[in-house]
Amino acid sequence: MQQLTGLDAAFLAMETPAVFGHVGSVCVLDPSTAPEPLTLERLTAVIAERLHLLPPFRRRLVTVPLGLDQPYWIEDPGFDIEYHVRELALPAPGDDKQLAEQAARLHARPLDRSRPLWELYLIHGLEDGRMAVYTKVHHAAIDGVSGSELLTAVLDITPEGRTVESVPWAPEREPRAVSVLARSAVSLAGHPLRAARLSYGLARSLPMLATSPARPRLPVVDKLLRRDDGLVMESTGLRAPSTPFNKNISPHRRWAFRTLPLDDLKQVKNQYGGTVNDVVMALSTAALRRWLMDHDALPEGPLVAAVPVSIRTEEEKGANGNKVSTMIAALPTNLADPVDRLHACSAAMRSAKEQHGALPATLLSDVTQFAMPALAGQAARLAARVRLLERVNPFNLFISNVPGPNIALYYAGARLLGYYPLSALADGQGLNITVCSLDGGMHFGLIADRELVPDVDAMAGYLEDELAVLLKPIS
């Protein structure tokens, strides 16, 4: 048995009839490179022989009675891989929009908590002979980095694959309620000591926060608060303005995906300075600005993004669960000039990093450790009923950038053409932009509430348009 951390369990507690805690991906494949046909049986066999490299795939939840403590993972005694690996086919012509619609529908279905929290679908019928694999795993089991490591476990660097030695596996007997309560009693006994350590860490951070150049407001760039007419907006802090997608969400989703050449983003970075991630933020800012203008909803000030940051140490590589913190950064959607937006995004990210560096890296995980699941779940449902996050919203959306290997990879022998993420949404954040770099491409996945952002594909197209604009002076 292995107990979930408070942060892992928070992704379980957040779930409501409209909010789901899983994340997903779509791998688009060229099956012509595979030594043998890519069938459901073949894919199931590949996953089965590597299950020891995919620990969350055979673990299921055991809850603590009355929700008094964080739940536990056990090796599922009833594990059945055929329940988890499935297939479906798109009708002709099987274009990318049909794939996006099907993936959005699959992503809008909750996972069965009585089984290991993952599903995988082999999708036939894409045009040009392509295939796809849609996978979803609960965020309680993985974060962005550990999710990439799980993907690496099933991918190979040649179509022929590699020999994977089998490892003995033993299921666990489901523990009795009394046994689980006894374990939790030991865990809860350590809460006062953990609370003292957390308080000490925060106290040590106060002097750094007080002297941080990012303290008065984030970021410290006048242009971010300057309107196009030259007037500077009054602001005492970084606050998220209201937008059409910052409302309570429905259970339904829209998804769009695009691939942008990594070399093109590097060209922009080399021309104007900053980092590739700064370019990603600038492209996202431009796409958001155009979409908001389309809907007559562009705020006067910048939007605010939450940017996940991995705090996984070298010793923790390969470990599952969530080792993540969050930076808060401004998105200068109020700036009309593309180059100004790029420079402002670079400054905003520098300022966000300074502010984030002044706090304990494990603050988020430490704080959530004290949340009792029974109360956390009730709080999430109450917040949804009173529409709390429509009224008090610290940020507008998450924007994530997950690095991957810059080499050709193969899935059951089929060449991986693209790896596109589908993240989780929550009330108050009806839009998410996640990017994964892989094999020379930056693969964008934009997931949105179907009612709040029905035209998310148009927003994805604006990413391509903005990159073309930034490349013009270079070519």
C-alpha positions in Angstrom: 0.0 0.0 0.0 1.1 3.5 -0.8 -0.7 6.6 0.5 -1.4 9.5 -1.8 0.0 12.9 -1.0 -2.4 15.7 -0.2 -1.7 17.2 -3.7 -2.4 13.9 -5.4 -5.7 13.5 -3.4 -6.7 17.1 -4.3 -7.2 16.0 -7.9 -9.7 13.5 -6.6 -11.4 16.0 -4.4 -11.9 18.5 -7.2 -14.2 16.2 -9.1 -17.8 17.1 -9.5 -20.4 16.0 -12.2 -18.8 18.6 -14.5 -15.1 18.6 -13.4 -12.9 15.6 -14.0 -9.4 15.1 -12.6 -7.9 13.1 -15.4 -5.4 14.3 -18.1 -4.9 12.7 -21.5 -3.0 12.7 -24.8 -3.5 11.7 -28.4 -0.6 10.1 -30.2 -1.0 10.3 -34.0 0.8 7.4 -35.7 2.0 6.2 -39.1 1.4 2.4 -39.0 3.2 1.8 -42.2 6.5 1.6 -40.3 5.3 -1.2 -38.0 6.8 -4.7 -38.6 3.3 -6.2 -38.0 -0.2 -4.7 -38.2 -1.2 -2.4 -35.4 -4.3 -4.1 -34.0 -6.0 -4.0 -30.7 -4.4 -7.4 -29.8 -0.9 -6.1 -30.8 -1.3 -2.9 -28.8 -2.6 -4.8 -25.7 0.4 -7.1 -25.9 2.8 -4.1 -26.0 1.2 -2.5 -23.0 0.9 -5.8 -21.1 4.6 -6.6 -21.4 5.6 -3.2 -20.1 3.2 -2.9 -17.2 6.1 -3.1 -14.7 7.3 0.1 -16.3 3.9 1.7 -15.8 3.2 1.4 -12.0 0.0 3.4 -11.9 -1.6 1.1 -14.5 -2.1 -1.7 -12.0 -2.9 0.3 -8.9 -6.4 1.2 -7.7 -7.7 3.3 -4.9 -8.6 2.3 -1.4 -10.4 5.1 0.5 -10.1 5.7 4.2 -13.5 5.3 6.0 -15.4 8.6 6.4 -12.8 10.4 4.3 -10.7 11.0 7.4 -7.3 10.8 5.6 -5.8 10.6 2.2 -6.6 7.4 0.3 -4.1 4.6 -0.6 -3.0 2.9 -3.8 -2.9 -0.9 -3.8 -1.9 -3.4 -6.5 -5.3 -4.3 -7.9 -6.2 -7.9 -7.2 -8.8 -7.8 -10.0 -6.7 -6.2 -12.7 -8.0 -6.8 -16.2 -6.1 -5.2 -19.0 -8.8 -5.8 -21.5 -11.1 -3.5 -19.7 -8.6 -0.6 -20.1 -7.4 -1.1 -23.7 -10.1 -0.5 -26.3 -10.6 0.5 -29.9 -12.9 2.5 -32.1 -13.0 3.8 -35.7 -13.8 7.3 -37.2 -16.2 7.5 -40.1 -14.8 8.6 -43.5 -13.0 10.9 -44.2 -11.4 10.6 -40.7 -9.9 14.1 -40.7 -8.3 16.0 -37.8 -11.5 17.7 -36.8 -13.2 14.4 -36.4 -10.3 13.1 -34.3 -10.5 16.2 -32.1 -14.2 15.8 -31.6 -13.9 12.1 -30.7 -11.0 12.8 -28.3 -13.1 15.6 -26.6 -16.0 13.2 -26.1 -13.7 10.5 -24.7 -12.1 13.1 -22.4 -15.5 14.1 -21.1 -16.2 10.7 -19.5 -15.1 10.2 -15.8 -12.9 7.2 -14.9 -14.2 4.3 -12.9 -12.7 4.7 -9.4 -13.2 1.0 -8.6 -10.5 0.1 -11.2 -7.0 1.5 -12.0 -7.5 5.1 -13.2 -6.6 4.9 -16.8 -8.0 4.0 -20.3 -6.5 3.7 -23.7 -8.2 3.7 -27.1 -6.8 2.6 -30.5 -8.4 4.8 -33.1 -8.7 3.6 -36.7 -9.9 5.4 -39.8 -7.8 8.5 -39.9 -7.1 9.9 -43.4 -3.8 9.2 -45.1 -3.7 5.8 -43.5 -2.9 7.2 -40.0 -4.0 5.8 -36.7 -4.1 7.3 -33.2 -4.0 6.3 -29.6 -5.9 8.3 -27.0 -4.8 7.8 -23.4 -6.2 9.2 -20.2 -4.8 8.8 -16.7 -6.0 10.4 -13.5 -4.0 13.4 -12.3 -3.9 11.8 -8.9 -1.4 9.3 -10.3 0.8 11.5 -12.5 1.9 15.0 -13.3 3.3 16.3 -16.6 6.8 15.0 -16.1 5.8 11.6 -14.8 3.2 11.4 -17.6 6.0 11.9 -20.1 8.0 9.2 -18.4 5.1 6.8 -18.7 4.9 7.6 -22.4 8.6 6.9 -22.8 8.1 3.5 -21.3 5.8 2.4 -24.2 7.8 4.2 -26.9 10.9 2.8 -28.7 13.6 4.5 -30.8 13.3 1.9 -33.6 10.3 0.3 -35.3 11.5 -3.2 -34.2 11.2 -2.2 -30.5 13.2 -3.5 -27.7 13.3 -6.6 -25.5 11.6 -6.0 -22.2 12.4 -8.4 -19.4 9.3 -9.6 -17.5 9.2 -8.7 -13.8 7.2 -10.7 -11.3 4.1 -8.9 -10.0 1.9 -9.7 -7.0 -1.5 -8.2 -6.4 -2.4 -7.1 -3.0 -5.4 -8.2 -0.9 -7.8 -5.3 -0.3 -7.2 -4.2 3.3 -10.0 -4.1 5.9 -11.4 -0.8 7.1 -9.8 -1.3 10.5 -6.4 -1.8 9.0 -6.7 1.3 6.8 -7.8 3.4 9.8 -4.8 2.2 11.9 -2.4 3.2 9.1 -4.0 6.6 8.9 -3.8 7.1 12.6 0.0 6.9 12.3 0.0 9.3 9.4 -2.2 11.8 11.1 0.0 11.7 14.2 2.7 13.4 12.2 0.6 16.4 11.1 1.6 18.7 14.0 5.3 18.3 13.1 4.6 18.8 9.4 2.7 22.0 10.2 5.5 23.3 12.3 8.0 22.7 9.4 5.7 24.4 7.0 5.3 27.5 9.3 9.1 27.6 9.7 9.7 27.5 5.9 7.2 30.3 5.3 8.7 32.4 8.1 12.1 32.1 6.5 10.7 33.1 3.1 9.1 36.4 4.4 12.4 38.5 4.2 12.9 37.3 0.6 9.4 38.2 -0.4 9.6 41.6 1.2 12.8 42.5 -0.8 11.8 40.8 -4.0 11.7 43.2 -7.0 8.5 41.4 -8.1 6.7 42.1 -4.8 4.8 45.3 -5.6 3.1 43.7 -8.6 3.8 40.9 -11.0 5.4 41.6 -13.4 7.4 44.8 -13.0 7.0 46.0 -16.5 5.0 49.2 -17.1 4.1 48.1 -20.7 2.0 45.3 -19.3 -0.3 47.9 -17.6 -0.1 50.4 -20.5 -3.1 50.7 -22.8 -2.8 51.1 -26.5 -3.9 54.8 -26.2 -0.8 55.5 -24.0 -2.6 55.7 -20.7 -1.2 53.7 -17.8 -3.8 51.7 -15.9 -4.0 52.0 -12.1 -3.1 48.7 -10.5 -2.0 47.6 -7.1 -1.5 44.0 -7.9 -1.8 41.2 -10.5 -5.5 40.2 -10.7 -7.3 38.1 -13.2 -9.9 40.0 -15.2 -13.2 38.5 -16.2 -13.4 36.6 -19.5 -16.1 34.4 -21.2 -14.2 31.3 -20.2 -13.8 32.1 -16.5 -17.2 30.6 -15.5 -18.5 27.4 -14.1 -18.0 24.6 -16.7 -20.3 22.0 -18.1 -19.4 18.3 -18.4 -18.8 18.7 -22.2 -15.5 19.5 -23.9 -14.0 20.9 -27.1 -10.4 20.2 -28.1 -8.1 21.5 -30.8 -4.5 20.6 -31.7 -1.7 22.0 -33.8 2.0 21.3 -34.4 4.5 24.2 -34.9 8.1 23.6 -36.0 10.4 23.9 -33.0 13.1 25.4 -35.3 10.7 28.2 -36.1 10.2 29.0 -32.4 13.9 28.9 -31.9 14.4 31.4 -34.8 12.0 33.8 -33.1 13.8 33.3 -29.8 17.2 33.9 -31.4 15.9 37.1 -33.2 14.3 38.7 -30.2 15.8 37.1 -27.2 14.3 35.2 -24.3 13.5 31.5 -24.3 11.5 29.1 -26.4 8.9 29.0 -23.5 8.7 32.8 -23.7 7.7 32.4 -27.4 5.1 29.8 -26.4 3.7 32.3 -23.9 3.7 35.0 -26.6 1.9 32.8 -29.1 -0.7 31.9 -26.5 -1.2 35.5 -25.6 -1.7 36.5 -29.2 -4.2 33.7 -29.7 -6.1 34.7 -26.6 -6.2 38.4 -27.6 -7.6 37.6 -31.1 -10.2 35.3 -29.7 -11.3 37.8 -27.0 -11.5 40.5 -29.7 -13.7 38.2 -31.8 -16.1 38.0 -28.9 -15.9 41.7 -27.9 -14.5 40.6 -24.5 -10.9 41.9 -24.5 -10.1 43.3 -21.0 -8.2 46.5 -20.7 -5.4 44.9 -18.6 -3.4 41.7 -19.1 -4.8 38.2 -18.4 -3.2 36.1 -15.7 -1.8 32.6 -16.4 -0.9 29.8 -13.9 2.3 28.1 -15.2 3.0 24.7 -13.6 6.6 24.1 -12.6 8.2 20.7 -11.9 9.9 20.5 -8.5 11.0 16.9 -9.1 14.6 16.3 -7.9 17.1 14.0 -9.5 16.3 11.4 -6.8 12.6 11.6 -7.6 12.9 11.0 -11.3 10.8 7.9 -12.2 8.6 8.4 -9.2 4.9 8.8 -9.9 2.4 11.2 -8.4 2.6 15.0 -8.4 5.8 17.0 -7.8 4.7 20.3 -9.0 4.3 23.9 -8.0 2.8 26.9 -9.9 4.1 30.3 -11.0 1.7 33.2 -11.7 2.5 35.3 -14.8 0.8 38.1 -16.7 -0.2 37.7 -20.3 0.0 41.0 -22.1 -3.2 40.6 -24.2 -3.6 44.4 -23.9 -0.6 45.0 -26.2 -1.3 45.2 -29.9 2.2 44.9 -31.3 3.5 41.3 -31.6 7.1 42.1 -30.7 6.1 44.2 -27.7 4.0 41.2 -26.5 6.9 38.9 -26.9 9.3 41.2 -24.9 6.6 41.7 -22.2 6.0 37.9 -21.9 9.8 37.5 -21.4 9.8 40.1 -18.7 6.6 38.6 -17.1 8.2 35.2 -16.9 11.4 36.5 -15.4 9.3 38.3 -12.7 7.2 35.3 -12.1 10.3 33.1 -11.6 11.7 35.7 -9.0 8.5 35.6 -7.0 8.2 31.9 -7.2 11.8 31.4 -6.1 11.1 33.4 -3.0 8.7 30.8 -1.7 9.4 27.2 -0.6 9.3 24.9 -3.6 7.1 22.4 -1.9 4.6 24.9 -0.5 1.7 23.7 -2.7 2.2 20.0 -1.8 2.8 20.9 1.9 -0.4 22.9 2.3 -2.6 20.4 0.5 -1.3 17.6 2.8 -3.6 18.9 5.6 -6.8 18.8 3.6 -9.2 16.1 4.8 -10.7 14.4 1.8 -14.2 14.4 3.1 -14.1 18.2 3.7 -12.2 18.9 0.5 -14.7 17.2 -1.6 -17.6 19.0 0.1 -15.8 22.3 -0.4 -15.4 21.7 -4.1 -19.0 20.9 -4.5 -20.1 23.9 -2.5 -17.8 26.2 -4.5 -19.4 24.9 -7.7 -22.9 25.6 -6.3 -22.2 29.2 -5.3 -20.1 29.8 -8.4 -17.3 30.9 -6.2 -14.5 30.9 -8.8 -16.5 33.2 -11.1 -16.4 35.8 -8.4 -12.9 35.3 -7.0 -10.5 34.0 -9.7 -6.8 34.3 -9.1 -5.9 33.4 -12.7 -7.6 33.0 -16.1 -6.1 29.7 -17.3 -3.2 27.2 -17.0 -0.5 27.3 -19.7 1.9 24.3 -19.5 5.0 23.4 -21.5 6.2 19.9 -21.1 9.6 19.1 -22.7 10.1 15.8 -24.5 12.9 14.0 -26.5 13.9 15.6 -29.8 14.2 12.3 -31.7 12.0 10.0 -33.8 10.0 7.5 -31.7 7.8 4.5 -32.4 4.6 3.2 -30.7 4.2 -0.6 -31.2 6.4 0.0 -34.4 4.3 2.9 -35.7 6.1 6.2 -36.2 4.9 8.8 -33.8 3.9 11.9 -35.9 2.5 14.0 -33.1 1.9 13.9 -29.3 -1.0 16.2 -28.3 -2.0 16.8 -24.7 -5.6 17.1 -23.2 -5.5 18.6 -19.7 -8.1 19.0 -17.0 -10.5 21.9 -16.6 -12.0 23.3 -13.4 -14.8 25.7 -12.5 -13.6 29.2 -13.2 -11.0 27.9 -15.8 -12.8 26.7 -18.9 -9.7 26.8 -21.1 -6.3 25.2 -20.9 -3.3 25.4 -23.2 -0.7 22.6 -22.9 2.3 22.2 -25.1 4.6 19.2 -25.5 7.9 19.3 -27.5 8.8 16.1 -29.4 10.8 15.2 -32.4 11.3 18.7 -33.8 7.7 19.8 -33.1 5.9 21.9 -30.5 2.6 20.0 -30.1 -0.2 22.3 -28.8 -3.4 20.9 -27.2 -6.2 23.4 -26.4 -9.0 21.9 -24.2 -12.1 24.0 -23.4 -15.6 23.8 -22.1 -17.9 23.2 -25.1 -20.3 25.9 -24.2 -17.8 28.6 -23.1 -15.4 28.2 -26.0 -17.2 26.4 -28.8 -14.7 27.7 -31.4 -11.5 26.6 -29.7 -10.2 25.4 -33.1 -10.2 29.1 -34.3 -8.0 29.9 -31.3 -5.6 27.1 -32.2 -5.3 28.6 -35.8 -4.4 31.9 -34.3 -1.2 30.3 -32.9 0.0 29.5 -36.4 -0.9 33.0 -37.6 1.1 34.7 -34.8 4.1 32.6 -35.5 4.0 33.6 -39.1 3.9 37.2 -38.1 6.9 36.9 -35.8 8.9 35.1 -38.5 8.3 37.7 -41.2 11.2 40.1 -40.3 13.5 37.0 -40.1 12.8 35.5 -43.5 
